């Protein structure tokens, strides 16, 4: 489940950057609806998987909240990825 969460974290973070690309006019506004729907679905998947993984790994609530907050801050998925890599090494 941790590996699936890592993948969803990366996809969600990248989709957020793509959405921000629309706001700075790097991507045409014609694609806002499609990109928004994709990003919304990935965010919901990220949210659910973060709950599941935090429960499985026995994370304290503050750690789960930090991981959840990272979905809102641009480029914060990178430290989360490093943290999840460390978690996978611990899991063996």
N, CA, C and O atoms as a DFTB+ gen file, in Angstrom:
368 C
 N C O
     1  1       0.823      -1.192       0.000
     2  2       0.000       0.000       0.000
     3  2       0.870       1.259       0.000
     4  3       0.499       2.283      -0.573
     5  1       2.032       1.166       0.651
     6  2       2.937       2.310       0.722
     7  2       3.446       2.695      -0.666
     8  3       3.577       3.877      -0.982
     9  1       3.729       1.692      -1.486
    10  2       4.197       1.970      -2.847
    11  2       3.108       2.677      -3.664
    12  3       3.398       3.614      -4.408
    13  1       1.882       2.235      -3.527
    14  2       0.763       2.873      -4.222
    15  2       0.590       4.323      -3.745
    16  3       0.293       5.217      -4.538
    17  1       0.779       4.537      -2.451
    18  2       0.682       5.898      -1.917
    19  2       1.803       6.776      -2.483
    20  3       1.573       7.943      -2.802
    21  1       3.002       6.226      -2.606
    22  2       4.115       6.987      -3.198
    23  2       3.784       7.409      -4.620
    24  3       4.032       8.550      -5.012
    25  1       3.229       6.491      -5.385
    26  2       2.869       6.803      -6.777
    27  2       1.796       7.880      -6.815
    28  3       1.888       8.829      -7.593
    29  1       0.775       7.730      -5.968
    30  2      -0.299       8.732      -5.958
    31  2       0.228      10.083      -5.492
    32  3      -0.236      11.118      -5.970
    33  1       1.177      10.093      -4.579
    34  2       1.770      11.339      -4.108
    35  2       2.490      12.059      -5.240
    36  3       2.327      13.267      -5.418
    37  1       3.280      11.323      -5.997
    38  2       3.995      11.925      -7.125
    39  2       3.027      12.434      -8.190
    40  3       3.182      13.545      -8.698
    41  1       2.044      11.628      -8.521
    42  2       1.078      12.042      -9.546
    43  2       0.268      13.256      -9.101
    44  3       0.014      14.164      -9.892
    45  1      -0.133      13.266      -7.840
    46  2      -0.904      14.395      -7.326
    47  2      -0.053      15.660      -7.327
    48  3      -0.530      16.725      -7.718
    49  1       1.191      15.557      -6.898
    50  2       2.073      16.717      -6.876
    51  2       2.345      17.263      -8.266
    52  3       2.357      18.476      -8.477
    53  1       2.561      16.363      -9.207
    54  2       2.803      16.801     -10.579
    55  2       1.547      17.412     -11.201
    56  3       1.629      18.391     -11.943
    57  1       0.396      16.834     -10.898
    58  2      -0.845      17.395     -11.449
    59  2      -1.111      18.781     -10.866
    60  3      -1.656      19.646     -11.551
    61  1      -0.733      18.994      -9.619
    62  2      -0.875      20.311      -9.005
    63  2       0.012      21.327      -9.718
    64  3      -0.403      22.461      -9.956
    65  1       1.222      20.920     -10.056
    66  2       2.111      21.817     -10.791
    67  2       1.555      22.131     -12.180
    68  3       1.709      23.248     -12.675
    69  1       0.916      21.158     -12.801
    70  2       0.300      21.393     -14.109
    71  2      -0.837      22.404     -13.967
    72  3      -0.967      23.310     -14.790
    73  1      -1.657      22.254     -12.934
    74  2      -2.733      23.215     -12.683
    75  2      -2.148      24.615     -12.470
    76  3      -2.690      25.598     -12.976
    77  1      -1.061      24.704     -11.735
    78  2      -0.422      26.004     -11.537
    79  2       0.135      26.541     -12.848
    80  3       0.210      27.754     -13.045
    81  1       0.527      25.630     -13.752
    82  2       0.973      26.048     -15.078
    83  2      -0.117      26.748     -15.864
    84  3       0.166      27.613     -16.692
    85  1      -1.347      26.382     -15.610
    86  2      -2.473      27.064     -16.257
    87  2      -2.606      28.480     -15.704
    88  3      -2.880      29.419     -16.452
    89  1      -2.412      28.632     -14.400
    90  2      -2.588      29.956     -13.798
    91  2      -1.510      30.945     -14.241
    92  3      -1.763      32.148     -14.288
    93  1      -0.323      30.458     -14.564
    94  2       0.724      31.364     -15.054
    95  2       0.787      31.350     -16.582
    96  3       1.758      31.816     -17.179
    97  1      -0.238      30.821     -17.189
    98  2      -0.465      30.831     -18.636
    99  2       0.594      30.072     -19.431
   100  3       0.905      30.443     -20.562
   101  1       1.146      29.015     -18.846
   102  2       2.020      28.114     -19.593
   103  2       1.205      27.087     -20.373
   104  3       1.655      26.554     -21.387
   105  1      -0.001      26.822     -19.880
   106  2      -0.903      25.848     -20.494
   107  2      -2.199      26.589     -20.830
   108  3      -2.696      27.366     -20.015
   109  1      -2.751      26.351     -22.032
   110  2      -3.983      27.065     -22.416
   111  2      -5.147      26.769     -21.475
   112  3      -5.264      25.663     -20.946
   113  1      -5.987      27.744     -21.278
   114  2      -7.150      27.605     -20.398
   115  2      -8.206      26.630     -20.932
   116  3      -9.132      26.261     -20.210
   117  1      -8.067      26.221     -22.173
   118  2      -9.017      25.261     -22.756
   119  2      -9.013      23.932     -22.000
   120  3      -9.993      23.188     -22.046
   121  1      -7.924      23.635     -21.314
   122  2      -7.761      22.336     -20.657
   123  2      -8.057      22.375     -19.157
   124  3      -7.819      21.394     -18.452
   125  1      -8.569      23.490     -18.674
   126  2      -8.770      23.645     -17.229
   127  2      -9.723      22.594     -16.672
   128  3      -9.435      21.998     -15.635
   129  1     -10.837      22.357     -17.330
   130  2     -11.820      21.404     -16.812
   131  2     -11.220      20.002     -16.712
   132  3     -11.324      19.348     -15.674
   133  1     -10.601      19.553     -17.786
   134  2     -10.021      18.203     -17.804
   135  2      -8.916      18.071     -16.765
   136  3      -8.890      17.108     -15.999
   137  1      -8.010      19.033     -16.740
   138  2      -6.913      18.985     -15.772
   139  2      -7.435      19.076     -14.339
   140  3      -6.913      18.414     -13.442
   141  1      -8.452      19.886     -14.128
   142  2      -9.033      20.012     -12.797
   143  2      -9.683      18.725     -12.323
   144  3      -9.559      18.350     -11.157
   145  1     -10.376      18.051     -13.230
   146  2     -11.009      16.773     -12.868
   147  2      -9.953      15.717     -12.539
   148  3     -10.100      14.963     -11.577
   149  1      -8.909      15.668     -13.328
   150  2      -7.835      14.698     -13.074
   151  2      -7.166      14.999     -11.737
   152  3      -6.957      14.104     -10.918
   153  1      -6.837      16.260     -11.529
   154  2      -6.187      16.639     -10.273
   155  2      -7.104      16.362      -9.075
   156  3      -6.638      15.879      -8.043
   157  1      -8.380      16.658      -9.202
   158  2      -9.320      16.391      -8.112
   159  2      -9.400      14.913      -7.771
   160  3      -9.421      14.541      -6.598
   161  1      -9.444      14.075      -8.789
   162  2      -9.463      12.626      -8.555
   163  2      -8.182      12.143      -7.888
   164  3      -8.218      11.315      -6.979
   165  1      -7.056      12.666      -8.348
   166  2      -5.777      12.278      -7.747
   167  2      -5.674      12.776      -6.306
   168  3      -5.111      12.093      -5.450
   169  1      -6.216      13.962      -6.038
   170  2      -6.189      14.481      -4.669
   171  2      -7.035      13.606      -3.743
   172  3      -6.623      13.309      -2.621
   173  1      -8.209      13.194      -4.206
   174  2      -9.057      12.328      -3.375
   175  2      -8.378      10.985      -3.119
   176  3      -8.435      10.456      -2.009
   177  1      -7.733      10.436      -4.156
   178  2      -6.987       9.187      -3.985
   179  2      -5.864       9.380      -2.979
   180  3      -5.657       8.533      -2.110
   181  1      -5.135      10.494      -3.089
   182  2      -4.048      10.813      -2.160
   183  2      -4.575      10.891      -0.731
   184  3      -3.968      10.345       0.190
   185  1      -5.703      11.567      -0.550
   186  2      -6.288      11.727       0.781
   187  2      -6.633      10.377       1.393
   188  3      -6.269      10.096       2.535
   189  1      -7.335       9.544       0.634
   190  2      -7.756       8.234       1.147
   191  2      -6.541       7.353       1.443
   192  3      -6.467       6.720       2.496
   193  1      -5.592       7.319       0.508
   194  2      -4.412       6.482       0.727
   195  2      -3.564       6.996       1.888
   196  3      -2.934       6.204       2.588
   197  1      -3.541       8.308       2.099
   198  2      -2.787       8.832       3.243
   199  2      -3.409       8.362       4.556
   200  3      -2.691       8.057       5.508
   201  1      -4.730       8.302       4.611
   202  2      -5.399       7.786       5.812
   203  2      -5.078       6.310       6.030
   204  3      -4.763       5.889       7.143
   205  1      -5.161       5.539       4.959
   206  2      -4.913       4.096       5.063
   207  2      -3.471       3.826       5.490
   208  3      -3.222       3.044       6.408
   209  1      -2.527       4.481       4.817
   210  2      -1.111       4.247       5.110
   211  2      -0.766       4.737       6.511
   212  3      -0.026       4.067       7.232
   213  1      -1.291       5.893       6.908
   214  2      -0.978       6.394       8.248
   215  2      -1.516       5.452       9.322
   216  3      -0.891       5.279      10.368
   217  1      -2.652       4.854       9.068
   218  2      -3.203       3.888      10.015
   219  2      -2.343       2.616      10.046
   220  3      -2.027       2.099      11.117
   221  1      -1.971       2.122       8.866
   222  2      -1.145       0.911       8.793
   223  2       0.219       1.103       9.446
   224  3       0.715       0.211      10.134
   225  1       0.821       2.264       9.230
   226  2       2.168       2.532       9.729
   227  2       2.172       3.041      11.167
   228  3       3.233       3.144      11.782
   229  1       0.995       3.362      11.711
   230  2       0.903       3.837      13.084
   231  2       1.460       5.242      13.271
   232  3       2.030       5.557      14.316
   233  1       1.291       6.092      12.242
   234  2       1.776       7.463      12.336
   235  2       0.936       8.251      13.332
   236  3      -0.269       8.029      13.448
   237  1       1.566       9.163      14.042
   238  2       0.764      10.084      14.872
   239  2      -0.036      11.028      13.977
   240  3       0.286      11.205      12.802
   241  1      -1.059      11.617      14.532
   242  2      -1.947      12.491      13.750
   243  2      -1.170      13.655      13.134
   244  3      -1.430      14.031      11.992
   245  1      -0.227      14.226      13.870
   246  2       0.525      15.372      13.348
   247  2       1.305      15.004      12.092
   248  3       1.434      15.827      11.186
   249  1       1.829      13.778      12.025
   250  2       2.578      13.354      10.830
   251  2       1.626      13.217       9.644
   252  3       1.951      13.629       8.531
   253  1       0.454      12.637       9.887
   254  2      -0.530      12.521       8.810
   255  2      -0.952      13.904       8.317
   256  3      -1.098      14.118       7.113
   257  1      -1.149      14.844       9.248
   258  2      -1.545      16.197       8.855
   259  2      -0.460      16.887       8.035
   260  3      -0.769      17.623       7.097
   261  1       0.803      16.658       8.377
   262  2       1.894      17.229       7.580
   263  2       1.912      16.655       6.166
   264  3       2.115      17.380       5.192
   265  1       1.698      15.347       6.068
   266  2       1.658      14.708       4.751
   267  2       0.467      15.232       3.957
   268  3       0.569      15.434       2.747
   269  1      -0.640      15.451       4.618
   270  2      -1.822      15.997       3.950
   271  2      -1.593      17.454       3.543
   272  3      -1.991      17.864       2.452
   273  1      -0.967      18.218       4.396
   274  2      -0.661      19.615       4.082
   275  2       0.266      19.719       2.869
   276  3       0.190      20.683       2.107
   277  1       1.126      18.740       2.696
   278  2       2.051      18.749       1.569
   279  2       1.324      18.701       0.229
   280  3       1.883      19.106      -0.790
   281  1       0.104      18.218       0.218
   282  2      -0.660      18.168      -1.028
   283  2      -1.148      19.553      -1.433
   284  3      -1.596      19.743      -2.564
   285  1      -1.067      20.509      -0.536
   286  2      -1.561      21.856      -0.810
   287  2      -0.421      22.812      -1.180
   288  3      -0.643      23.814      -1.860
   289  1       0.776      22.501      -0.738
   290  2       1.936      23.362      -0.965
   291  2       2.673      22.899      -2.231
   292  3       3.040      21.728      -2.330
   293  1       2.892      23.795      -3.193
   294  2       3.621      23.394      -4.402
   295  2       5.030      22.881      -4.062
   296  3       5.712      23.440      -3.204
   297  1       5.439      21.845      -4.726
   298  2       6.743      21.195      -4.583
   299  2       6.934      20.476      -3.253
   300  3       8.005      19.915      -3.024
   301  1       5.944      20.469      -2.373
   302  2       6.083      19.769      -1.092
   303  2       5.983      18.261      -1.265
   304  3       6.287      17.512      -0.336
   305  1       5.562      17.807      -2.433
   306  2       5.514      16.364      -2.655
   307  2       6.927      15.774      -2.710
   308  3       7.095      14.567      -2.536
   309  1       7.933      16.601      -2.949
   310  2       9.312      16.104      -3.018
   311  2       9.811      15.660      -1.639
   312  3      10.319      14.545      -1.523
   313  1       9.689      16.486      -0.584
   314  2      10.072      15.984       0.742
   315  2       9.224      14.797       1.196
   316  3       9.715      13.907       1.889
   317  1       7.948      14.789       0.802
   318  2       7.098      13.643       1.149
   319  2       7.627      12.389       0.472
   320  3       7.645      11.318       1.079
   321  1       8.055      12.507      -0.769
   322  2       8.625      11.360      -1.484
   323  2       9.876      10.849      -0.759
   324  3      10.049       9.641      -0.601
   325  1      10.735      11.750      -0.326
   326  2      11.930      11.333       0.414
   327  2      11.554      10.645       1.727
   328  3      12.165       9.648       2.110
   329  1      10.544      11.184       2.414
   330  2      10.067      10.570       3.647
   331  2       9.500       9.178       3.375
   332  3       9.770       8.240       4.126
   333  1       8.714       9.041       2.303
   334  2       8.115       7.744       1.988
   335  2       9.176       6.733       1.565
   336  3       9.036       5.542       1.844
   337  1      10.223       7.183       0.903
   338  2      11.329       6.280       0.565
   339  2      11.969       5.730       1.833
   340  3      12.305       4.549       1.910
   341  1      12.134       6.605       2.831
   342  2      12.701       6.166       4.109
   343  2      11.766       5.170       4.795
   344  3      12.219       4.187       5.382
   345  1      10.471       5.428       4.717
   346  2       9.484       4.515       5.303
   347  2       9.536       3.140       4.628
   348  3       9.399       2.108       5.285
   349  1       9.734       3.145       3.312
   350  2       9.810       1.858       2.600
   351  2      11.073       1.094       2.991
   352  3      11.048      -0.132       3.093
   353  1      12.165       1.804       3.208
   354  2      13.387       1.123       3.661
   355  2      13.191       0.515       5.042
   356  3      13.693      -0.573       5.326
   357  1      12.452       1.228       5.908
   358  2      12.154       0.693       7.251
   359  2      11.292      -0.560       7.152
   360  3      11.474      -1.516       7.906
   361  1      10.345      -0.540       6.205
   362  2       9.420      -1.672       6.063
   363  2      10.143      -2.907       5.571
   364  3       9.689      -4.030       5.789
   365  1      11.273      -2.698       4.905
   366  2      12.089      -3.820       4.445
   367  2      11.590      -4.355       3.190
   368  3      12.158      -5.307       2.655
